[in-house]
Amino acid sequence: MHPNDPTDYRLTELEIKASFNEDLLDQLNQVVIRQQRQIDALVREVERLRQQIPEAGSGGFSRASDNLPPHY
């Protein structure tokens, strides 16, 4: 092949692009893994918070009018 062959140049350019795409894909995979870990942690936290909320009807929540002072 001649060094100035257009086919050789195009092949080199495609190899460079493929390399950049592989790097980008690896970076995106790392982002997805990190985000999934964050989602898992948030789901656990939401479940923990739900367990702290009193059951409906157990007196945990009241109407605003139930808390008014007697002079109202």
Phi and psi in radians as a Rosetta constraint file:
Dihedral C 1 N 2 CA 2 C 2 CIRCULARHARMONIC -1.459 0.35
Dihedral N 2 CA 2 C 2 N 3 CIRCULARHARMONIC 2.418 0.35
Dihedral C 2 N 3 CA 3 C 3 CIRCULARHARMONIC -1.006 0.35
Dihedral N 3 CA 3 C 3 N 4 CIRCULARHARMONIC -0.439 0.35
Dihedral C 3 N 4 CA 4 C 4 CIRCULARHARMONIC -1.704 0.35
Dihedral N 4 CA 4 C 4 N 5 CIRCULARHARMONIC 0.256 0.35
Dihedral C 4 N 5 CA 5 C 5 CIRCULARHARMONIC -1.140 0.35
Dihedral N 5 CA 5 C 5 N 6 CIRCULARHARMONIC 2.184 0.35
Dihedral C 5 N 6 CA 6 C 6 CIRCULARHARMONIC -1.050 0.35
Dihedral N 6 CA 6 C 6 N 7 CIRCULARHARMONIC -0.575 0.35
Dihedral C 6 N 7 CA 7 C 7 CIRCULARHARMONIC -1.161 0.35
Dihedral N 7 CA 7 C 7 N 8 CIRCULARHARMONIC -0.731 0.35
Dihedral C 7 N 8 CA 8 C 8 CIRCULARHARMONIC -1.108 0.35
Dihedral N 8 CA 8 C 8 N 9 CIRCULARHARMONIC -0.743 0.35
Dihedral C 8 N 9 CA 9 C 9 CIRCULARHARMONIC -1.080 0.35
Dihedral N 9 CA 9 C 9 N 10 CIRCULARHARMONIC -0.817 0.35
Dihedral C 9 N 10 CA 10 C 10 CIRCULARHARMONIC -1.095 0.35
Dihedral N 10 CA 10 C 10 N 11 CIRCULARHARMONIC -0.694 0.35
Dihedral C 10 N 11 CA 11 C 11 CIRCULARHARMONIC -1.105 0.35
Dihedral N 11 CA 11 C 11 N 12 CIRCULARHARMONIC -0.753 0.35
Dihedral C 11 N 12 CA 12 C 12 CIRCULARHARMONIC -1.085 0.35
Dihedral N 12 CA 12 C 12 N 13 CIRCULARHARMONIC -0.767 0.35
Dihedral C 12 N 13 CA 13 C 13 CIRCULARHARMONIC -1.084 0.35
Dihedral N 13 CA 13 C 13 N 14 CIRCULARHARMONIC -0.720 0.35
Dihedral C 13 N 14 CA 14 C 14 CIRCULARHARMONIC -1.153 0.35
Dihedral N 14 CA 14 C 14 N 15 CIRCULARHARMONIC -0.655 0.35
Dihedral C 14 N 15 CA 15 C 15 CIRCULARHARMONIC -1.135 0.35
Dihedral N 15 CA 15 C 15 N 16 CIRCULARHARMONIC -0.691 0.35
Dihedral C 15 N 16 CA 16 C 16 CIRCULARHARMONIC -1.121 0.35
Dihedral N 16 CA 16 C 16 N 17 CIRCULARHARMONIC -0.810 0.35
Dihedral C 16 N 17 CA 17 C 17 CIRCULARHARMONIC -1.084 0.35
Dihedral N 17 CA 17 C 17 N 18 CIRCULARHARMONIC -0.722 0.35
Dihedral C 17 N 18 CA 18 C 18 CIRCULARHARMONIC -1.092 0.35
Dihedral N 18 CA 18 C 18 N 19 CIRCULARHARMONIC -0.697 0.35
Dihedral C 18 N 19 CA 19 C 19 CIRCULARHARMONIC -1.120 0.35
Dihedral N 19 CA 19 C 19 N 20 CIRCULARHARMONIC -0.793 0.35
Dihedral C 19 N 20 CA 20 C 20 CIRCULARHARMONIC -1.082 0.35
Dihedral N 20 CA 20 C 20 N 21 CIRCULARHARMONIC -0.702 0.35
Dihedral C 20 N 21 CA 21 C 21 CIRCULARHARMONIC -1.134 0.35
Dihedral N 21 CA 21 C 21 N 22 CIRCULARHARMONIC -0.668 0.35
Dihedral C 21 N 22 CA 22 C 22 CIRCULARHARMONIC -1.099 0.35
Dihedral N 22 CA 22 C 22 N 23 CIRCULARHARMONIC -0.761 0.35
Dihedral C 22 N 23 CA 23 C 23 CIRCULARHARMONIC -1.089 0.35
Dihedral N 23 CA 23 C 23 N 24 CIRCULARHARMONIC -0.772 0.35
Dihedral C 23 N 24 CA 24 C 24 CIRCULARHARMONIC -1.094 0.35
Dihedral N 24 CA 24 C 24 N 25 CIRCULARHARMONIC -0.736 0.35
Dihedral C 24 N 25 CA 25 C 25 CIRCULARHARMONIC -1.089 0.35
Dihedral N 25 CA 25 C 25 N 26 CIRCULARHARMONIC -0.725 0.35
Dihedral C 25 N 26 CA 26 C 26 CIRCULARHARMONIC -1.073 0.35
Dihedral N 26 CA 26 C 26 N 27 CIRCULARHARMONIC -0.756 0.35
Dihedral C 26 N 27 CA 27 C 27 CIRCULARHARMONIC -1.109 0.35
Dihedral N 27 CA 27 C 27 N 28 CIRCULARHARMONIC -0.758 0.35
Dihedral C 27 N 28 CA 28 C 28 CIRCULARHARMONIC -1.142 0.35
Dihedral N 28 CA 28 C 28 N 29 CIRCULARHARMONIC -0.655 0.35
Dihedral C 28 N 29 CA 29 C 29 CIRCULARHARMONIC -1.079 0.35
Dihedral N 29 CA 29 C 29 N 30 CIRCULARHARMONIC -0.707 0.35
Dihedral C 29 N 30 CA 30 C 30 CIRCULARHARMONIC -1.128 0.35
Dihedral N 30 CA 30 C 30 N 31 CIRCULARHARMONIC -0.672 0.35
Dihedral C 30 N 31 CA 31 C 31 CIRCULARHARMONIC -1.104 0.35
Dihedral N 31 CA 31 C 31 N 32 CIRCULARHARMONIC -0.781 0.35
Dihedral C 31 N 32 CA 32 C 32 CIRCULARHARMONIC -1.092 0.35
Dihedral N 32 CA 32 C 32 N 33 CIRCULARHARMONIC -0.739 0.35
Dihedral C 32 N 33 CA 33 C 33 CIRCULARHARMONIC -1.085 0.35
Dihedral N 33 CA 33 C 33 N 34 CIRCULARHARMONIC -0.806 0.35
Dihedral C 33 N 34 CA 34 C 34 CIRCULARHARMONIC -1.101 0.35
Dihedral N 34 CA 34 C 34 N 35 CIRCULARHARMONIC -0.756 0.35
Dihedral C 34 N 35 CA 35 C 35 CIRCULARHARMONIC -1.150 0.35
Dihedral N 35 CA 35 C 35 N 36 CIRCULARHARMONIC -0.643 0.35
Dihedral C 35 N 36 CA 36 C 36 CIRCULARHARMONIC -1.146 0.35
Dihedral N 36 CA 36 C 36 N 37 CIRCULARHARMONIC -0.671 0.35
Dihedral C 36 N 37 CA 37 C 37 CIRCULARHARMONIC -1.110 0.35
Dihedral N 37 CA 37 C 37 N 38 CIRCULARHARMONIC -0.702 0.35
Dihedral C 37 N 38 CA 38 C 38 CIRCULARHARMONIC -1.146 0.35
Dihedral N 38 CA 38 C 38 N 39 CIRCULARHARMONIC -0.726 0.35
Dihedral C 38 N 39 CA 39 C 39 CIRCULARHARMONIC -1.078 0.35
Dihedral N 39 CA 39 C 39 N 40 CIRCULARHARMONIC -0.781 0.35
Dihedral C 39 N 40 CA 40 C 40 CIRCULARHARMONIC -1.048 0.35
Dihedral N 40 CA 40 C 40 N 41 CIRCULARHARMONIC -0.743 0.35
Dihedral C 40 N 41 CA 41 C 41 CIRCULARHARMONIC -1.139 0.35
Dihedral N 41 CA 41 C 41 N 42 CIRCULARHARMONIC -0.706 0.35
Dihedral C 41 N 42 CA 42 C 42 CIRCULARHARMONIC -1.164 0.35
Dihedral N 42 CA 42 C 42 N 43 CIRCULARHARMONIC -0.678 0.35
Dihedral C 42 N 43 CA 43 C 43 CIRCULARHARMONIC -1.096 0.35
Dihedral N 43 CA 43 C 43 N 44 CIRCULARHARMONIC -0.746 0.35
Dihedral C 43 N 44 CA 44 C 44 CIRCULARHARMONIC -1.096 0.35
Dihedral N 44 CA 44 C 44 N 45 CIRCULARHARMONIC -0.712 0.35
Dihedral C 44 N 45 CA 45 C 45 CIRCULARHARMONIC -1.153 0.35
Dihedral N 45 CA 45 C 45 N 46 CIRCULARHARMONIC -0.741 0.35
Dihedral C 45 N 46 CA 46 C 46 CIRCULARHARMONIC -1.081 0.35
Dihedral N 46 CA 46 C 46 N 47 CIRCULARHARMONIC -0.745 0.35
Dihedral C 46 N 47 CA 47 C 47 CIRCULARHARMONIC -1.087 0.35
Dihedral N 47 CA 47 C 47 N 48 CIRCULARHARMONIC -0.730 0.35
Dihedral C 47 N 48 CA 48 C 48 CIRCULARHARMONIC -1.098 0.35
Dihedral N 48 CA 48 C 48 N 49 CIRCULARHARMONIC -0.746 0.35
Dihedral C 48 N 49 CA 49 C 49 CIRCULARHARMONIC -1.161 0.35
Dihedral N 49 CA 49 C 49 N 50 CIRCULARHARMONIC -0.655 0.35
Dihedral C 49 N 50 CA 50 C 50 CIRCULARHARMONIC -1.097 0.35
Dihedral N 50 CA 50 C 50 N 51 CIRCULARHARMONIC -0.610 0.35
Dihedral C 50 N 51 CA 51 C 51 CIRCULARHARMONIC -1.229 0.35
Dihedral N 51 CA 51 C 51 N 52 CIRCULARHARMONIC -0.360 0.35
Dihedral C 51 N 52 CA 52 C 52 CIRCULARHARMONIC -1.457 0.35
Dihedral N 52 CA 52 C 52 N 53 CIRCULARHARMONIC -0.340 0.35
Dihedral C 52 N 53 CA 53 C 53 CIRCULARHARMONIC -1.298 0.35
Dihedral N 53 CA 53 C 53 N 54 CIRCULARHARMONIC 2.277 0.35
Dihedral C 53 N 54 CA 54 C 54 CIRCULARHARMONIC -1.100 0.35
Dihedral N 54 CA 54 C 54 N 55 CIRCULARHARMONIC 2.609 0.35
Dihedral C 54 N 55 CA 55 C 55 CIRCULARHARMONIC -1.127 0.35
Dihedral N 55 CA 55 C 55 N 56 CIRCULARHARMONIC 2.534 0.35
Dihedral C 55 N 56 CA 56 C 56 CIRCULARHARMONIC -1.087 0.35
Dihedral N 56 CA 56 C 56 N 57 CIRCULARHARMONIC 2.348 0.35
Dihedral C 56 N 57 CA 57 C 57 CIRCULARHARMONIC 1.567 0.35
Dihedral N 57 CA 57 C 57 N 58 CIRCULARHARMONIC -0.068 0.35
Dihedral C 57 N 58 CA 58 C 58 CIRCULARHARMONIC -1.591 0.35
Dihedral N 58 CA 58 C 58 N 59 CIRCULARHARMONIC 0.149 0.35
Dihedral C 58 N 59 CA 59 C 59 CIRCULARHARMONIC 1.554 0.35
Dihedral N 59 CA 59 C 59 N 60 CIRCULARHARMONIC 0.092 0.35
Dihedral C 59 N 60 CA 60 C 60 CIRCULARHARMONIC -1.232 0.35
Dihedral N 60 CA 60 C 60 N 61 CIRCULARHARMONIC -0.597 0.35
Dihedral C 60 N 61 CA 61 C 61 CIRCULARHARMONIC -2.037 0.35
Dihedral N 61 CA 61 C 61 N 62 CIRCULARHARMONIC 2.521 0.35
Dihedral C 61 N 62 CA 62 C 62 CIRCULARHARMONIC -2.374 0.35
Dihedral N 62 CA 62 C 62 N 63 CIRCULARHARMONIC 2.882 0.35
Dihedral C 62 N 63 CA 63 C 63 CIRCULARHARMONIC -1.323 0.35
Dihedral N 63 CA 63 C 63 N 64 CIRCULARHARMONIC 2.669 0.35
Dihedral C 63 N 64 CA 64 C 64 CIRCULARHARMONIC -1.075 0.35
Dihedral N 64 CA 64 C 64 N 65 CIRCULARHARMONIC -0.614 0.35
Dihedral C 64 N 65 CA 65 C 65 CIRCULARHARMONIC -1.187 0.35
Dihedral N 65 CA 65 C 65 N 66 CIRCULARHARMONIC -0.386 0.35
Dihedral C 65 N 66 CA 66 C 66 CIRCULARHARMONIC -1.226 0.35
Dihedral N 66 CA 66 C 66 N 67 CIRCULARHARMONIC -0.337 0.35
Dihedral C 66 N 67 CA 67 C 67 CIRCULARHARMONIC -1.797 0.35
Dihedral N 67 CA 67 C 67 N 68 CIRCULARHARMONIC 0.136 0.35
Dihedral C 67 N 68 CA 68 C 68 CIRCULARHARMONIC -1.294 0.35
Dihedral N 68 CA 68 C 68 N 69 CIRCULARHARMONIC 2.491 0.35
Dihedral C 68 N 69 CA 69 C 69 CIRCULARHARMONIC -1.113 0.35
Dihedral N 69 CA 69 C 69 N 70 CIRCULARHARMONIC 2.771 0.35
Dihedral C 69 N 70 CA 70 C 70 CIRCULARHARMONIC -1.054 0.35
Dihedral N 70 CA 70 C 70 N 71 CIRCULARHARMONIC -0.461 0.35
Dihedral C 70 N 71 CA 71 C 71 CIRCULARHARMONIC -1.351 0.35
Dihedral N 71 CA 71 C 71 N 72 CIRCULARHARMONIC 0.016 0.35
